[in-house]
């Protein structure tokens, strides 16, 4: 009989039942230790759930010039406190594993063998990674569960990031997308110094294989940018201009990525630099895009026009207000109607305020 576990037992990052729950001291939120440790190791100093920033660790009043340099590292170890009460509570709900029938045992053994093959293959990849090895790794990753994908990501990100600059770039981007489906891997991949910059560079590719490479790069960025910190990393990597260009070429996936990036201030600031072109591209999607494209174009327009009077003026001049009005009564897609209503209110408010 399957036990219906409380949501409080699941880590907010991995969404799996916690095995080693710890409290993040500055926010009081509880996470599974491996997940939050990976978050901290990536350099993040905010609470993933509340976005509360960490306060600087105070030095003791007697801190002398010769104080051991290991003091900051010792302080970092105090960021996490074991949540013994929750751990005991989880143990009362989660039953101990019972012996599996032969069929289940054989299936488990097969999954372990596949994991070992994937780990071995991930560790043996080198630059430039050949297509055959990457294809095999991708197949193994797709067969594995969340736990297997987490372990593979730890050993494969270096090689996959290197492969993004090789002729096998499209396969490498697809594999990163498959790994990034697991929440904690979004942090692992995004924290790699070359992963997001090389995905951004792929959006500029030209040549025979460029259409697929650009498409796979946009899909990987879409999955990675669901993690807030990766949106800022994408902006710093220069992803916004090539995403706008790719959207102008007809990629609605690029519009989806822009919708995620526009949720952070850095993203809106970057989009404001090329306001005219971005607004024209998004209005073009409103005129001729698919329902999904229209939904995301409305979202991006609302986010950037709420941020910038200049962009709101550009949008009104381009006819965005008239374009969103037909979607206000969209019965088949409630998100389109909601986004259209939000954009119309934003632009009308700007008009009434005399900003545009």
N, C-alpha and C positions, 0 to 999 in steps of 0.2 A: 504494500500500500504506500502510495507516494505521500510524503509529508508536505503540507502547505506551509512553507517557512515564511516568517515575517520579513518584510522588505528591509527592516533594520539589520538583518543578518547579512545582507549583501553589501559588498564594497561599492561605493558610488563610482569608482573608476572602472573596475573590471566587471561589475554587476554579478559577480559570483559570490557564493557563501564564503565568508571570511574564515581563514584558518588561523591567522595570527593578528587579531584586531588590535590596532594601536590608535591612540588619540593624538591628533596634531595639536600641539600645546597652544598655539596662538589663536585657534578658532574653536577648539573643543570638538571638532568633527572626528569621527572614527573611520578608519580605512584599513584595508588589509595591508600588512607591512610591505610585502614585495611591490605592490602597486604604488603606494605613496613614496616608498624609498626611491623607486625609479623616477617618479615625478621630481623629487628633490634633487636627485643626481643629475637631472637634465638642466639644473640651474634655476628652476621655478621657485619663487619664494612667495607664492600666494596659495590660499586654500582652494583646491579644485572645485569645491562645492559652493563656497560663499564668495570666493575671490578676495577674501580678506588678506591684506599684505602682512608679512611677518614684521614684527617690530625688531629693530636692531638689538642684538644681544648686548646688554650693558656690561662694561668691564667692571671688575671689583674696584672699590674705592682705593685699595692699596696697590693698584696695578702699576708696577714700576717699569722703566724702560727695558729691563732685562727679563720681563715676564716671559715664561716659556712660549714660543711661537705656536705650540700645539693648543693653546687655549681656545681659539676659535673653533678648531675641529672638535674639541671636547664639548663646546657649547652646542654644536650641531647635533651631537649624539643625544642631547636632551630635548630635541624637538619632538620626539615620539615617545609616548608613555604607553606601556602595555595596558590594554583594557581587559583585565582579568575577569571582571564581572560578566562582560558580554561573552567572553570566550567560554566561561563555564555554562552560561545560558545556551549558547549555540550547541555545546556538547550534549545538552539534555534533549535537544530537538533532533539533532542529526544522528541517526543510528550508525553503529559501527558496521563496516562493510562485511557482508556475509559471503561465504564461499559461492562462487558462480557455477552454474551448470557447465557441462563440458562445452556446449555450443557457445555460450557467452565467454567462456575462458579462451576458446580458440579465436573468437572475434577480438577479444582484448589483446591476445598475443599478436595477432595480425596488426592491430593498430600500433602496438609498441614497436614492432618490426618496421612499420612504415615511418614512425617517428625517428627511429634510429637511422634509417636510410636518409631521411630528410636532414637530420642534424649532421650526418657525415657528409652529405652532399653540400650543405650550406658552408661547412668548415673548409671544404676543398675548393670552393669557387675562388677564382682569382681573376684579376683584370688582364686582358679583356675576357669577360665571361662568354663562353660559347653558347649558341642558341640551344643546342641539345641538352646541356646541363641545366640551363634555366627552365626549359620546357618540362624536364623531369621534376625539378624542384617545385614548379608551379602545380603540377599534378598532385604531388605528395602533400603540398600545403592545402590544396582544396579538399583533400580527403580527410585531413586532420581536424580535430576539434579546437576549441579555444586554447586549451592548455598546450597542445602541440604547437599551435601558431605562435604562442608567446615564446616558447623555448627556441623555435626556429628563428624568430626575429632577432633574438639576442646574438645569434651567431652569423646571421646572413646579411644584416644591414650594410656593413662595410662593403661587402662584395657587390651587393645590389646597387648601392650608390655609385660605385665605380662603373658598373655595367651601364648606368644611365648615360655614360659618355661613350658607349661602344655601339657597334652595329646591332647589338641585341637590346637596345634601349627600350623598345616597346614591350618586350617580354619582361624586362626588369621592372618597368612601371606597373605592369599587370600584376606581377608577384607582390610588389609593395602594396598595391590596392587590396589584394587578398589577405595579406598579413594585417593591414590596418583596420580590417573589419573588427578585430579585437581591440577594445578601447585602450588598454594599456600600451598596445603597440603604436597607437597614434603618437603617443609621447615619445616612445623609443625611437621611432623613425624620424619624427620631427626634430628631435634633439641632435640628430646626426648633422654635422656641419655642412655636408654636401648634398643631402637627400633633396630637400625642398629647392635649393638653388638650381640643382641640375634638372629637376622636374620643370622649373620655370624656364630654364634654357631650352628644354625640349619643345616648348610652345613656339619657339622661334625657328625650329628646324625647317629646312627646305630640301627638296629632293624626292626621290622615288618613294622612300618609306615614310616621308614626313607626315602624311595625313593620319596614318595609324599611330605614329609616335606622339603626335600632338593630342590625338583623342585619348590615348592611354594616360598621358601626362595629366590632362585635365581631370580625368576620372580619379587618378591617384590623389591629386590636390583636393578634389571634392571630398574624398573620404578623410584625408588628413586634416582638412580645415574644419571638420566637425569638432575638433579639439581647439578651444579658443586660442591658446598660445601659438598654435601653428598658423593662425590667420595673420598674426603680426610677423611671424617668420616669413610667410609668403610675401608680405608687403616689402620687408627688408630685402628679400631676394629679387625684387623687381618683377613680380609676377603679374601685377595689375595691367600694365600696358599690353603685354602679349595676350592676356586673357580678353581684353577689350577687342584687340585685333582678331582673335579667334572667334569671338562672338559676332563680330562684323562679317566674318566669313561663313556664318551660319551655324556655329556650334552653340546649342542651347545648354550643353554641359558647362561651357565656359560661363554662361549667364548664372547657372546654379552656383558655381564657385564664387563669382562676384557677389552673389547674395549672401554667402557666408562671410566673405572678407568685409563686406560693407557693415557688418555688425560690430566691428571694432573701429575705434576712432582713427587709428592709423590708416585703416583701409579707406575710410571716407575722405581723409585728408589727401591721400594719394589720388583717389578718383577725382577730387576737385581740381587737380592740376590739369587733367584732360577733360574738363567738364563737357565741352561742346561735342566732342566725338562720342563720349560715353552716352550722353543723352540721345544723340541721333541713333546710335546703335540700339538702345533700349526701346526707343519709340518705333524703330523698324520691327522689332520683335513683337510689339503690341499690334502692329498692323498685319503681320503675316506669320506670326509664330504659332506653334502648337499650344494647346491649353497649358501644358507644363511650362513652356517657355514664357507665355504671357504671365502666368502666376509669379514666376521668379523675376521677370522684368519689372512688374508692378512693385514687388518687394524692394528691389534695388533702388528704383526711382523714389519710393517713399523714404527709404533710409537716407539717401544722399540729399534729397530735397529738404528733408527736415533738418539736416545738418548745415546746408549751405544756401543762402539766399541767391547766390550767383547761379547755382545749379537749378534752383526752383524757377528762376527767371528764364533760364535756357529751356527748361522743360515746358513751360507755358508757351514760350515762343515756338517751340517745336510742335505744339498741339497736344501735349500729353494729357491735359485736362479733358479735352474732347475725346481723346482715344480711350480714356479709362471709363468714361460715362456709360458706354454700352455694356460694360462688364459688371456694373453695379447690381444688376438683377440676374446675374449668372446663377441658374438653378442647379446645373450639373456639377459645379465645382465651387463649394463654399469658400475655399481659400482664395479663389480669384475674386469673388465678390468682396471678401474682407479686405484683400490687398488693394482693390480698386477703390473701395470706400476710404481706406486710410490715405491713399495718394490724393484723392479728390479733396478730402478735408485739409490735407497739408497745403495743397496749392491754393485752395480758396482762402485759407487763413492768411497766406502770404499776400494774396491780392487785397484782401480787406485791410490788412495792416499797412498797405502802401509800399511794401518792400519791392513789389514787382509790378 
